[in-house]
Amino acid sequence: TDRYTFRPGLRWQPEVEEYFASAYGRDHFARISQALAHPSCYSCIRVNTLKSTTHTVMQKLLKLVNQNGLSCGFNGLKIGEQNGGEQAHEGSYLVHKCPYSGLENVLFIRGSGPHALHYNDQPGHSMKEIIVSRKCAESVLRGAQVYVPGVLACSAHVEKGDKVAVSVAIEQPVKDSGWAVGITRGIVLQGLQSDAHYEERKGLYIGQGIAAMSRAGIFRVLHGVAVEMTERVYKLPSFNDVLEGEIFLQNLPSIVAARVLDPRPGEQILDMCAAPGGKTTAIAILMRDKGEIVALDRSHNKVMGILKLADEMGLSCIRAYKLDALKSVRKAYEERNLGVADNCSEAIVTLAENSGPIRSIIGAGVTNAAEDSSTAIVEQTDAKRYVSKADLRKNLRRLRNGTGRSNCSGGRVEDSKGFFPSSFDRVLLDAPCSALGLRPRLFAGEETLESLRKNATYQRRLFDQAVKLVRPGGIIVYSTCTINPGENEALVRYALDTYKFLSLGSQHPKVGGPGIIGSCKLPNKAYTEQWLTEDEAQLVQRFDPSSSLDTMGFFIAKFNVGQKED
């Protein structure tokens, strides 16, 4: 029936919908909204070329399937020859190398969907059902299982091993109080029209599976798999815990953003908002793990995640610190204490027992240290600094015991006091944003024009920091995962108008489309938002979810940094 289908409609605040309709055109924005409510029909795998090759990874996928029976993980992918090129295929699945120049380490894995499923295997009887939260459903549409925290409601008498339909509860408007799901967790579904969200869930069924525990168990425990999905509206192969360290599942635009930065071996790179570390590790691989990448995030756990990922991928040039990127610029008059976390233009090099010199560089200074019987000399490009033997022994202990707050296995991370101006050759600012380009997105009503404006203001403050930290002659790459021109083209307009020494640079690879030109008078606002000229629009990349690329919504701008004004 029409009830047991997946036909989502993305809901927006009226003023936000009007703003986007003005920016894109009403028909185009309707297509974007429709695309956002569905997942992309393929996944991207980035190969760690420091550990393997694209060809080798494809062969390993075949070997894993044949030897270990991972058909559930790979859906039976087979390596073969098709159209003269190496590809893996079976049925509707296909694995092939990325066709774009500069992305030779990327594999595309095609999925399939939407599929029409048959939910009721007993005519005249309602199928047992589980309602999940919106965020849980979005994960399931990307290939995840249903986990306990995401379950909101369940039919009576569900036992382990029962077949259940999975539907999603979307936020609904509440009079005078915004939006709410309106379901108390743990309620019983009777299969009647009086059930919670009965009408609202029509057309919002995302698949069916086998209950991994009873109804009582689902609402008694705090974690674990509640439903093993067996049939999905969208089928995408899962790569969890597969070829760890050799591959990384990442959206195509994110891979492009790291490549556009064009990092070179030996350079000093700053990733200002680095979590979860996908772009950071991509940059490190492009640099052949030579040089230094400083990765920042203000969350302890996210910094831990970056360090863990770097360790898995065998990368040693990444230094991750807990720091609010808005505070990433140190004042020039601050005291320069020698230390890994405290100073961006100084460095420590220590001699670890039986390991030779170990270099830890922060910022631009190139330093060397040697130990004699009484003192250690730290040579800088502009001066010599003397470090007591006691301090050197302290650093040796840190190396033996782990670096404390920067040791990922110890559960602690290093804090940073920031970095001096003009410390980095290149800066990547993948800014926190409204994330309105992420797919699938089943609800967007939480965003208002005011919240979008606040995002844009925050991003400008971050960009101001990036400008201070990059050297003259350097590069800034700015990116977001939102379709909002106020966080994209309007930021570029601000940057070019505010900093006359900045200019837009050409991008390689160029995969996305042009930016948005012109301007827009915001609804109920007294000012006009300025965007790009035609020439400027050709120099940025905008990934449109409704285009044939079938990507997430994403934006990339590359700035060349000239001689800074005093």
C-alpha positions in Angstrom: 0.0 0.0 0.0 0.9 3.7 -0.2 1.5 3.6 3.6 4.5 1.2 3.4 6.6 3.3 1.1 9.4 5.9 1.5 8.3 9.2 0.1 9.8 11.9 2.4 9.2 15.6 2.1 11.7 18.0 3.6 10.0 20.7 5.7 11.6 24.2 6.2 10.7 27.3 8.1 8.7 29.4 5.7 11.1 32.4 5.7 14.1 30.0 5.1 12.3 28.3 2.2 11.5 31.7 0.7 15.1 32.8 1.0 16.4 29.7 -0.7 13.8 29.9 -3.4 15.0 33.4 -4.1 18.6 32.2 -4.3 18.1 29.2 -6.5 14.7 29.6 -8.1 11.7 27.8 -6.8 11.9 24.8 -9.1 15.6 24.3 -8.5 15.2 24.5 -4.8 12.4 22.0 -4.8 14.7 19.6 -6.6 17.4 20.3 -4.0 15.0 19.6 -1.2 13.9 16.3 -2.8 17.5 15.2 -3.2 18.5 16.1 0.3 15.8 13.8 1.7 17.4 10.8 0.0 21.0 9.4 0.4 23.4 9.4 -2.5 23.4 6.1 -4.4 27.1 5.6 -4.1 29.9 5.8 -1.6 33.5 7.0 -1.9 36.5 5.2 -0.6 39.8 7.1 -0.3 42.8 4.8 -0.4 45.7 5.4 1.9 48.5 5.4 -0.7 51.2 5.4 1.9 50.0 1.8 2.9 48.5 0.5 -0.3 47.4 1.2 -3.9 44.0 1.6 -5.5 44.6 -1.7 -7.4 45.7 -3.6 -4.3 42.6 -2.4 -2.4 40.3 -3.7 -5.1 42.1 -7.0 -5.0 41.8 -7.2 -1.2 38.1 -6.6 -1.4 37.7 -9.6 -3.6 39.9 -11.7 -1.4 38.0 -10.7 1.8 34.7 -11.6 0.1 35.9 -15.0 -1.1 37.9 -16.1 1.9 36.0 -14.6 4.8 32.4 -14.6 3.5 31.8 -10.9 4.0 28.9 -10.9 1.6 26.8 -9.1 4.1 29.5 -6.3 4.2 30.2 -6.0 0.5 26.9 -7.4 -0.9 28.9 -9.9 -3.0 31.2 -7.6 -4.9 33.4 -9.3 -7.5 36.5 -8.0 -9.3 36.4 -8.2 -13.0 37.0 -6.5 -16.3 34.3 -4.3 -17.8 34.6 -1.9 -20.7 38.4 -2.4 -20.8 38.9 -1.2 -17.3 39.3 -2.8 -13.9 36.1 -2.8 -12.0 34.2 -4.8 -9.5 30.6 -5.7 -10.1 27.6 -7.9 -9.3 24.0 -7.1 -10.0 23.4 -3.4 -9.4 26.6 -2.9 -7.5 29.7 -1.5 -9.2 33.1 -0.5 -7.9 35.3 1.6 -10.2 38.1 4.1 -10.0 37.3 7.8 -9.8 37.5 9.3 -13.3 38.6 12.8 -12.2 42.2 13.9 -12.6 43.9 14.3 -9.2 41.7 11.8 -7.5 43.4 8.6 -8.6 43.3 7.2 -5.0 39.5 7.3 -4.9 37.1 4.4 -5.5 33.4 4.8 -6.2 31.1 2.1 -4.8 27.6 2.2 -6.3 24.6 1.2 -4.3 21.0 1.0 -5.3 17.5 2.4 -4.5 14.9 3.3 -3.8 13.5 -0.2 -3.6 9.8 -1.1 -3.3 9.6 -3.5 -0.3 6.8 -5.9 0.7 6.2 -5.3 4.4 3.0 -7.4 5.2 3.7 -11.1 4.9 0.4 -12.0 6.5 -2.6 -10.6 4.7 -5.1 -9.1 7.0 -2.6 -8.6 9.8 -0.5 -5.6 10.7 3.2 -6.3 10.7 5.1 -5.8 13.9 6.8 -2.4 13.8 9.5 -0.3 15.4 9.5 3.5 15.2 13.0 5.1 15.2 14.1 8.7 15.6 14.9 10.9 12.6 18.7 10.8 13.2 18.6 7.0 13.6 16.7 6.7 10.4 19.2 9.0 8.5 22.0 6.6 9.7 20.0 3.5 8.6 19.5 5.0 5.2 23.3 5.3 4.9 23.7 1.6 5.8 23.7 1.4 9.6 21.8 -1.0 11.8 19.1 0.2 14.2 20.7 0.8 17.6 18.9 0.8 20.9 19.2 4.6 21.6 17.4 5.4 18.4 14.2 3.3 19.1 11.2 5.4 20.2 8.3 2.9 20.1 7.7 -0.7 19.5 4.7 -3.1 18.8 3.5 -5.3 21.7 5.0 -8.8 22.1 8.0 -8.3 19.9 10.5 -11.0 20.6 14.0 -11.6 19.5 14.0 -13.0 16.0 10.7 -11.4 15.0 10.5 -9.6 11.6 9.7 -6.0 12.1 9.0 -3.0 9.9 11.0 0.1 10.6 9.4 3.6 10.3 10.6 7.0 11.3 9.0 9.8 13.4 9.7 13.2 12.0 9.3 16.4 14.1 5.9 18.0 13.7 4.8 21.6 14.3 3.6 22.4 17.8 1.4 25.4 18.4 3.4 28.3 19.8 6.5 26.1 20.6 8.2 25.2 17.4 8.7 21.6 16.5 8.6 18.3 18.5 8.4 14.6 17.8 5.7 14.1 20.3 6.4 10.4 21.1 7.2 9.3 24.6 9.9 6.6 24.4 8.7 3.2 25.1 5.0 3.5 24.1 3.3 0.4 22.7 2.1 0.3 19.1 -1.1 -1.6 18.5 -1.2 -1.3 14.7 -4.2 1.0 14.9 -5.0 4.4 13.6 -4.8 5.6 17.2 -1.1 4.8 17.4 1.3 7.7 17.8 2.2 9.4 14.5 0.0 6.9 12.6 -0.8 9.3 9.7 2.5 11.2 9.9 4.4 8.0 9.4 2.7 7.2 6.1 5.3 7.1 3.4 8.2 7.0 5.9 9.1 3.3 6.1 12.8 2.8 5.6 13.0 -1.0 5.6 12.5 -4.1 7.7 14.7 -6.4 9.7 15.0 -8.9 12.5 14.6 -7.9 16.1 18.0 -8.5 17.9 16.3 -8.4 21.3 12.8 -8.4 22.8 10.7 -5.3 23.3 11.5 -5.5 27.0 15.2 -5.7 26.3 15.2 -2.8 23.9 13.9 -0.4 26.5 15.9 -1.9 29.4 19.4 -1.7 28.0 21.3 1.4 27.0 23.2 0.3 23.9 23.5 -2.5 21.3 21.8 -3.4 18.1 18.0 -3.5 18.3 17.2 -4.5 14.7 19.4 -6.2 12.1 18.2 -4.7 8.9 17.6 -7.3 6.2 15.7 -5.3 3.6 16.4 -1.6 2.9 14.9 1.1 0.8 18.5 2.1 -0.1 21.2 -0.5 -0.3 24.7 0.7 0.3 27.6 -1.7 1.1 29.1 -1.3 4.6 32.8 -1.0 5.2 32.9 -0.9 9.0 36.2 -2.4 10.3 37.3 -3.3 6.8 40.9 -2.7 5.7 41.5 -0.4 8.7 44.2 2.1 8.0 44.2 1.4 4.2 40.9 3.0 3.3 38.7 5.8 4.6 35.0 6.3 3.7 34.6 9.9 2.8 32.3 12.1 0.7 33.7 13.1 -2.7 33.5 16.9 -2.0 35.5 16.5 1.2 38.2 14.6 -0.7 38.2 17.4 -3.3 38.6 20.1 -0.7 41.8 18.5 0.7 43.2 18.1 -2.8 42.4 21.8 -3.7 44.6 22.9 -0.8 47.5 21.3 -2.8 49.8 20.7 0.2 53.5 20.1 -0.5 55.9 17.8 1.5 57.7 19.8 4.2 55.1 22.5 4.6 53.4 23.7 7.7 49.7 23.2 7.4 46.8 24.2 9.7 43.5 22.4 9.8 41.4 24.8 11.9 38.3 22.7 12.5 39.7 19.3 11.9 37.4 16.7 13.4 36.8 13.9 12.6 40.1 14.0 10.8 39.2 12.8 7.3 40.6 15.9 5.6 43.5 16.1 8.0 44.7 12.6 7.1 44.0 13.2 3.4 46.3 16.2 3.5 49.0 14.2 5.4 48.9 11.5 2.7 49.2 14.1 -0.1 52.3 15.4 1.7 53.7 11.9 1.9 53.7 12.3 5.7 56.5 14.9 5.4 56.1 18.3 7.1 53.6 19.1 9.8 49.9 19.4 10.0 48.4 21.1 13.1 44.8 19.9 13.6 42.5 21.8 16.0 39.2 21.1 17.7 37.7 22.4 20.9 36.3 19.0 21.9 38.5 16.6 23.9 36.9 13.5 22.4 37.1 14.8 18.9 40.8 15.5 19.2 41.2 12.0 20.6 39.4 10.7 17.4 41.8 12.6 15.2 44.8 11.1 16.9 43.3 7.7 16.8 42.6 8.0 13.0 46.1 9.3 12.3 47.6 6.3 14.3 45.4 3.8 12.3 46.6 5.3 9.0 50.3 5.3 10.1 50.7 9.0 9.9 53.3 10.8 12.1 53.1 14.4 10.8 49.8 15.3 12.5 49.8 17.2 15.8 46.2 17.5 17.2 45.4 20.0 19.9 42.4 21.0 21.9 41.8 24.6 21.0 38.9 26.9 20.1 39.8 28.1 16.6 38.5 31.5 17.5 41.4 31.7 19.9 44.0 30.2 17.6 46.1 33.5 17.1 48.5 34.3 19.9 49.5 37.9 20.6 53.0 38.8 19.4 53.8 40.2 22.8 53.1 37.0 24.7 56.0 35.3 26.4 57.5 32.6 24.2 58.0 29.6 26.5 59.7 26.6 24.9 57.2 23.8 24.6 55.3 21.7 22.1 51.9 23.1 23.0 52.8 26.6 23.9 54.6 28.0 20.9 54.1 27.9 17.2 57.4 29.3 16.1 59.7 27.3 18.4 60.4 23.6 18.6 61.8 20.9 20.7 64.0 18.2 19.3 65.0 15.5 21.9 67.3 12.5 21.7 65.3 9.5 22.8 67.1 6.4 24.0 68.0 4.1 21.1 65.8 6.0 18.8 67.9 8.9 17.4 66.6 12.4 17.1 62.9 12.9 17.2 61.6 16.2 15.8 58.4 17.9 16.9 57.9 21.2 15.0 55.3 23.8 15.7 55.1 26.6 13.2 57.7 28.0 10.9 60.9 27.7 12.9 63.3 24.9 11.8 65.3 23.7 14.8 67.9 21.2 15.8 69.0 20.1 19.3 72.1 18.2 20.5 73.0 17.1 23.9 76.4 17.3 25.5 77.5 16.6 29.1 75.9 19.7 30.5 73.5 21.5 28.2 71.4 21.1 25.1 71.4 23.7 22.4 68.2 24.5 20.4 69.3 26.2 17.2 66.6 28.4 15.6 66.7 30.2 12.3 67.2 33.5 14.0 68.9 32.7 17.4 70.2 30.1 19.8 68.3 29.1 22.9 69.8 27.1 25.8 67.8 24.5 27.5 68.9 23.0 30.8 69.7 19.3 31.0 66.9 19.0 33.6 64.4 20.2 31.0 65.8 17.9 28.4 65.4 14.9 30.8 61.8 16.0 31.4 61.2 15.8 27.6 62.9 12.4 27.4 60.5 11.1 30.1 57.6 12.5 28.1 58.8 10.5 25.1 59.2 7.3 27.0 55.9 7.6 28.9 53.8 9.1 26.1 53.2 12.7 25.6 50.5 13.0 28.2 47.7 15.1 26.9 48.7 14.4 23.3 48.9 10.7 23.8 45.9 9.1 22.2 46.3 5.8 24.0 46.4 7.6 27.4 43.0 9.2 27.0 44.4 12.8 27.3 45.0 15.5 24.7 47.3 18.5 24.5 45.9 21.9 25.0 47.4 24.8 22.9 47.6 28.5 23.7 47.5 29.3 20.0 49.9 30.2 17.2 51.8 33.4 16.2 50.6 35.2 13.0 52.0 34.1 9.6 53.0 30.7 11.0 51.5 28.4 8.3 52.0 27.9 4.5 48.4 26.8 4.0 45.3 26.9 6.1 42.2 24.7 5.6 39.0 26.2 7.2 36.3 23.6 6.9 34.0 25.8 9.0 31.2 24.7 11.3 28.0 25.4 9.5 24.3 24.8 9.3 25.1 21.4 7.6 22.2 21.8 5.2 24.0 19.9 2.5 24.2 16.6 4.4 22.3 13.7 3.0 19.9 12.2 3.8 18.2 14.9 5.8 14.6 14.2 6.8 13.9 17.5 8.6 15.2 21.1 8.3 12.6 23.1 10.2 15.0 23.9 13.1 16.9 26.4 11.0 15.8 30.0 11.0 17.1 33.1 9.1 18.5 34.2 12.5 20.4 30.9 13.1 21.8 31.0 9.5 22.9 34.6 10.1 24.7 33.6 13.3 26.5 30.8 11.5 27.7 33.3 8.9 28.9 35.7 11.6 30.8 32.9 13.4 32.4 31.8 10.1 33.7 35.3 9.4 35.4 35.5 12.8 37.0 32.1 12.0 38.1 33.4 8.6 39.7 36.5 10.2 41.8 34.1 12.3 42.8 32.1 9.2 44.0 35.2 7.5 46.2 36.1 10.4 47.8 32.7 10.6 48.7 32.2 6.9 51.9 33.5 5.5 52.1 36.0 2.6 52.2 33.9 -0.5 50.2 31.1 1.2 46.8 29.6 0.5 43.5 29.5 2.4 40.9 27.0 1.5 37.4 27.6 2.9 34.7 24.9 2.7 31.3 24.1 4.2 28.7 21.3 3.9 25.7 23.7 3.5 23.7 24.9 0.6 23.2 28.3 2.3 24.7 31.1 0.1 25.0 33.3 3.2 27.6 30.9 4.6 29.3 30.4 1.2 29.2 33.1 -1.5 28.5 35.8 1.1 31.7 34.8 3.0 33.7 35.0 -0.1 32.3 38.5 -0.8 33.2 39.5 2.8 36.8 38.1 2.4 37.5 39.8 -0.9 36.0 43.2 0.2 37.7 43.1 3.6 41.2 41.8 2.7 42.4 43.4 -0.5 45.5 41.2 -0.6 43.3 38.1 -1.0 42.3 36.8 -4.5 40.4 33.8 -5.6 42.6 31.0 -7.0 41.8 28.4 -9.6 41.0 25.0 -8.2 42.2 21.5 -9.2 40.5 19.2 -9.4 37.4 21.1 -10.6 34.4 18.7 -10.1 31.6 20.9 -8.8 29.7 23.7 -10.5 30.0 27.5 -10.3 28.9 29.6 -7.4 25.8 31.9 -7.2 26.0 35.4 -8.6 24.2 38.6 -7.8 22.6 39.4 -4.5 19.4 38.8 -2.4 17.3 41.0 -0.2 16.6 38.9 2.8 13.0 38.5 3.8 11.9 40.9 6.6 15.5 42.3 6.7 16.6 45.8 5.9 19.8 44.8 4.0 20.8 43.0 0.9 23.2 40.0 1.0 25.9 40.3 -1.7 27.2 37.3 -3.5 29.7 36.9 -6.4 30.4 38.3 -9.8 30.3 36.0 -12.8 34.1 35.7 -13.0 34.3 35.0 -9.2 31.5 32.4 -9.4 33.6 30.4 -12.0 36.5 30.2 -9.5 34.6 28.5 -6.6 33.1 25.1 -6.5 29.5 24.4 -5.5 28.3 20.8 -5.2 24.6 20.7 -5.9 22.7 17.7 -4.4 20.2 17.7 -7.2 22.9 17.5 -9.9 24.0 14.3 -11.8 27.0 14.1 -9.5 24.6 12.9 -6.7 26.8 14.3 -4.0 26.1 16.1 -0.7 25.7 19.9 -0.8 29.2 21.4 -0.4 31.1 24.6 -1.2 34.8 25.3 -1.7 36.7 28.6 -2.2 40.5 28.9 -2.6 42.2 32.1 -1.7 45.7 33.2 -2.7 47.3 35.4 -0.1 49.4 38.4 -1.3 51.6 40.7 0.7 49.7 41.6 3.8 49.0 45.2 4.8 50.6 46.5 8.0 
